[in-house]
């Protein structure tokens, strides 16, 4: 499995599990899952650009 696909799959799973924790309405859970997934994706992109700039 390619690294990007695996990373996005793990980000999706982590965001869904984190959104299910706590007492939230279904709408808040959806917003939390989407927000966490986008944060994970942004962190992945930022980290990959950082490694590209450091290692060339």
Contact map, one row per residue, 1 for C-alpha under 8 A:
11101100000000000000000000000000000000000000000000000000
11111100000000000000000000000000000000000000000000000000
11111110000000000000000000000000000000000000000000000000
01111111000000000000000000000000000000000000000000000000
11111111100000000000000000000000000000000000000000000000
11111111110000000000000000000000000000000000000000000000
00111111111000000000000000000000000000000001000000000000
00011111111100000000000000000000000000001000000000000000
00001111111110000000000000000000000000000000000000000000
00000111111111000000000000000000000000000000000000000000
00000011111111100000000000000000000010011000000000000000
00000001111111110000000000000000100010000000000000000000
00000000111111111000000000000000000000000000000000000000
00000000011111111100000000000000000010000000000000000000
00000000001111111110000000000001110110000000000000000000
00000000000111111111000000000000100000000000000000000000
00000000000011111111100000000000000000000000000000000000
00000000000001111111100000000000100000000000000000000000
00000000000000111111110000001101100000000000000000000000
00000000000000011111110000001000000000000000000000000000
00000000000000001111111000000000000000000000000000000000
00000000000000000011111100000000000000000000000000000000
00000000000000000000111110000000000000000000000000000000
00000000000000000000011111111000000000000000000000000000
00000000000000000000001111111000000000000000000000000000
00000000000000000000000111111100000000000000000000000000
00000000000000000000000111111110000000000000000000000000
00000000000000000000000111111111000000000000000000000000
00000000000000000011000111111111100000000000000000000000
00000000000000000010000001111111110000000000000000000000
00000000000000000000000000111111111000000000000000000000
00000000000000100010000000011111111100000000000000000000
00000000000100110110000000001111111110000000000000000000
00000000000000100000000000000111111111000000000000000000
00000000000000000000000000000011111111100000000000000000
00000000000000100000000000000001111111110000000000000000
00000000001101100000000000000000111111111000000000000000
00000000000000000000000000000000011111111100000000000000
00000000000000000000000000000000001111111110000000000000
00000000001000000000000000000000000111111111000000000000
00000001001000000000000000000000000011111111100000000000
00000000000000000000000000000000000001111111110000000000
00000000000000000000000000000000000000111111111000000000
00000010000000000000000000000000000000011111111100000000
00000000000000000000000000000000000000001111111110000000
00000000000000000000000000000000000000000111111111000000
00000000000000000000000000000000000000000011111111100000
00000000000000000000000000000000000000000001111111110000
00000000000000000000000000000000000000000000111111111000
00000000000000000000000000000000000000000000011111111100
00000000000000000000000000000000000000000000001111111111
00000000000000000000000000000000000000000000000111111111
00000000000000000000000000000000000000000000000011111111
00000000000000000000000000000000000000000000000001111111
00000000000000000000000000000000000000000000000000111111
00000000000000000000000000000000000000000000000000111111
